[in-house]
Every structure is written in structure tokens, then in C-alpha cells.
Amino acid sequence: MRHSVITDLVTGGLDLLTVALLSGTSVAMIERHYGHLRAEHAAPALATLAL
């Protein structure tokens, strides 16, 4: 359940510091285990900004 909540928070765009604080862990751990989720969502987000 914890993994699912953290995954939802990260993919929902919440900043990693807040995710770490809410989950009682470090930003480094969140980046290490969930950072790939941010990268997957970065490209579509950037594409919407492209002119």
C-alpha cells in the first residue's frame, strides 16, 4: 500500500521533498526508487510546452 501511495504522489507531480516528508523517508530514497516515474512523465509534459 505504501508503494502505491508513493507512486501515485510521484506520478501526480508532487515534489519529491514533500513525498519524502509524507512518507517518512529521504529525498534520496524517493529519487532512487521512484525517480524513473518522473522521467516517464517528463517527456509528455515538455511536449505540451513545445511551440
N, C-alpha and C positions, 0 to 999 in steps of 0.2 A: 504494500500500500504506500509506503514512504517513497519508493522509487517512482511509482505512478504520479504521486503528487508533485515531486520534484520535476519529473519530466514535463508535466502539464505547466508548471510555473515557468520553466526554461523555454519551452516552445511557445508559451503565451507571451513571451517578450519581457518578463520581469527581469530586472537587472540581477546579475549573479551575486552581488553583495547582499541584496535583500533575500534572495533564495537561500544563501548560506546562513544568514541570521535566522530566518524562519525555521530552517531545518537543523539548526544547532551544529553546524559544521563550518569548515573553512571555504573560502572562495576557491582556493587551490584544488580542493577535493571536488567541488562542483565543476570546475573547469576540466579537471582530469576525467571525470566520469560522464559528464553531460555536455561538454564543450562541443562535441560533434553535432549535437542537436542545433546549436546556434548557427553553425556553419551551413547546415542544410536549409535553414530558413533565411540566411543572409542573402543568397543569390536572388530569390524571388522578390525580397524586399528592395534590394538595389535596383532590380529591373523596373520596378514601379517608379523609381526616381529618374531613370534614364529618359532623356528627351528624344 
